[in-house]
C-alpha cells in the first residue's frame, strides 16, 4: 500500500529519524474505535505507553478486503481527525474466538482497569456496533485478531 499524501511528511520524519525504512512494511493509517471520543482516548493510551495491543474482528477485515496485520508491519495511528500521532510496529497477531481472549491480552490492551471483564464489556459493545455495520450479529465465538505492537516513533 502506498503512503497516503496526508501523512507523507510525518512518515518522512519517521524515515529520517530511523535512517531508512523499507516502504513495503507500511500497512495502514488508522484511528482506533468508531467515534471521536473513543478514538482520541485510545490514541492517548498508546502515547502514554499503556495500550500496546488492539483487537479487530476478522469479519471486518474480510468486509474491507484487507489482510490481517502481521509482525513487522508499520502503521500510523492518528487521532479521529486524521492527525498523525505515532508509528507502531506489529509484533504479534493471534486469531482466536472472542470468548478465548485472555486476561493477559486484556491487560496489554490497557483499556479501562485492564481487566478481562472490562475488556469483554467494552469490546462486546464495540463489536456489536461493528457487526451491525457489516450486516452481522455479534457472537462470542466470532474470530478476533489480537494484535500486539510497539510504538517506534512518536510525533511532537
C-alpha positions in Angstrom: 0.0 0.0 0.0 1.4 3.4 -0.9 2.0 6.1 1.8 -1.1 8.4 1.7 -0.3 12.1 0.9 -2.0 13.2 4.1 0.8 11.5 6.2 3.7 11.8 3.8 5.5 14.5 5.8 5.0 12.6 9.1 6.2 9.3 7.6 9.2 11.2 6.1 10.2 12.3 9.6 10.0 8.8 10.8 12.1 7.5 7.9 14.7 10.2 8.6 14.9 9.5 12.3 15.3 5.8 11.8 17.8 6.1 8.9 15.5 4.4 6.4 12.6 2.1 6.3 11.5 -0.4 3.7 8.3 1.1 2.5 6.8 -2.3 1.8 6.4 -2.7 5.6 3.8 0.1 5.6 0.4 -1.4 6.4 -2.1 1.4 7.1 -3.1 4.7 8.6 -5.9 4.4 11.1 -7.6 5.6 14.2 -8.9 3.4 16.9 -12.6 3.0 17.6 -15.6 4.3 15.7 -16.2 7.7 17.2 -14.1 10.7 18.2 -14.2 10.3 22.0 -13.2 6.6 21.8 -10.6 7.2 19.0 -8.8 10.0 20.8 -8.9 8.4 24.2 -7.4 5.2 22.9 -4.7 7.1 21.0 -3.8 8.8 24.2 -3.4 5.5 25.9 -1.0 4.4 23.1 1.1 7.6 23.5 1.2 7.1 27.3 2.6 3.5 26.7 -0.4 1.9 28.4 -2.1 0.5 25.3 0.2 -2.0 23.5 -2.4 -4.1 21.7 -5.7 -3.9 19.9 -8.3 -6.4 18.7 -10.3 -6.4 15.5 -13.0 -8.7 14.2 -11.8 -10.9 11.4 -15.2 -10.2 9.7 -14.3 -6.5 9.5 -11.0 -7.3 7.8 -12.9 -9.5 5.3 -15.6 -6.9 4.7 -12.9 -4.3 3.9 -11.0 -6.8 1.8 -7.9 -6.1 4.0 -5.4 -8.7 5.0 -4.7 -9.2 8.7 -1.7 -7.4 10.1 1.5 -9.4 10.6 4.7 -9.0 12.6 6.9 -6.3 11.1 4.0 -4.2 9.7 4.2 -0.5 10.3 1.1 1.6 10.8 0.4 5.3 11.5 -2.0 5.9 14.3 -4.0 9.1 14.0 -6.5 11.0 16.2 -10.1 10.9 14.9 -9.5 14.0 12.8 -6.7 12.2 10.9 -3.7 14.0 12.5 -0.8 11.5 12.7 0.4 10.8 16.2 2.8 7.8 16.1 4.1 4.8 14.1 3.5 1.4 15.6 5.2 -1.9 14.6 3.1 -5.1 14.8 5.0 -7.7 16.9 2.4 -10.5 17.1 -1.0 -11.4 15.9 -3.1 -14.2 17.3 -6.5 -15.1 15.9 -9.0 -16.7 18.3 -12.6 -16.7 19.2 -13.7 -13.6 21.2 -14.6 -15.9 24.2 -11.0 -17.2 24.3 -9.2 -13.8 24.6 -7.1 -13.9 27.8 -6.8 -11.7 30.8 -3.1 -11.2 29.9 -4.1 -9.8 26.5 -6.8 -7.6 28.0 -4.1 -6.1 30.4 -1.7 -5.5 27.5 -4.5 -3.8 25.5 -4.6 -1.4 28.5 -8.1 -0.1 28.4 -10.2 0.8 31.5 -9.0 -1.1 34.5 -7.1 -3.6 32.4 -9.3 -6.5 33.5 -10.7 -9.2 31.2 -14.2 -8.3 32.4 -13.8 -4.6 31.4 -12.3 -5.8 28.0 -15.2 -8.1 27.3 -17.9 -5.5 28.2 -16.2 -2.8 26.1 -15.5 -5.0 23.2 -18.9 -6.6 23.1 -20.4 -3.1 22.8 -17.9 -2.1 20.1 -18.1 -5.4 18.1 -21.9 -5.3 18.3 -21.9 -1.9 16.5 -19.2 -3.0 14.1 -21.0 -6.3 13.2 -24.2 -4.4 12.6 -22.4 -2.1 10.1 -21.4 -5.2 8.2 -24.8 -6.9 8.4 -23.6 -9.4 11.0 -24.6 -10.2 14.6 -22.1 -10.3 17.4 -21.2 -13.8 18.6 -18.8 -14.7 21.4 -17.4 -17.4 19.0 -16.5 -14.9 16.3 -12.9 -14.7 15.4 -10.8 -11.7 16.5 -7.3 -10.7 15.5 -5.4 -9.9 18.7 -2.5 -7.6 17.6 0.3 -6.6 19.8 2.5 -3.6 18.9 5.3 -1.3 20.0 5.4 2.4 19.3 8.5 3.0 17.2 8.1 6.7 16.5 6.1 9.5 18.1 5.4 12.9 16.7 5.9 16.1 18.5 
